[in-house]
């Protein structure tokens, strides 16, 4: 059973860089065949896909965030990471990591529990 | 970007009655090479991540009760809960994975009448 677990700072100040980690257990990222995504949900709102990465390091980003976002993978630690620069209050959200198949591209079948990030001065 | 529009925003249904949620995409999510609709439905309960219910528009995820069904093709899709149970109270989202950026509908909140 694949499990994903996000971790992050919880509270941060405007203009800082957000760094989140998602540890994957029950399956190896380096096995391939999957996209590993970051998705966020603003309080009481809908879902926004941030971007994804394959084990090879190939990435797709949402154009709305592309200038500020970077997703990376560390296959030795079986984890993926998200960096989001110059955060503002509008980046306050629950951040999820999730998995989907590559060929063909699939739906998100496994999700982490999410980690709340609050941006406040 | 493909815009996903759900309706209604919320609905209240009596226990045992049918609940129907609609999702419309701004362009077709039917991929001609494999004749699959790249459309999924998720259920989200408070404090929990979304849970995959339906993929390829009509394929039920393993373990999902058969009272949940998905239908539609191209740009118009429906999620039906044939007999609403108390545990089905949640927000439901559709999502297209036809192309990036991947996008979700705004959600439909289902409550008990």
Interface residues (C-beta under 8 A of the other chain):
Chain A: X37 X46 X47 X48 X49 X60 X62 X63 X64 X96 X98 X100 X104 X105 X106 X107 X108 X109 X111 X112 X113 X114
Chain B: X1 X31 X34 X36 X38 X40 X42 X48 X49 X50 X51 X52 X55 X61 X93 X95 X97 X100 X101 X102 X103 X104 X105 X106 X107
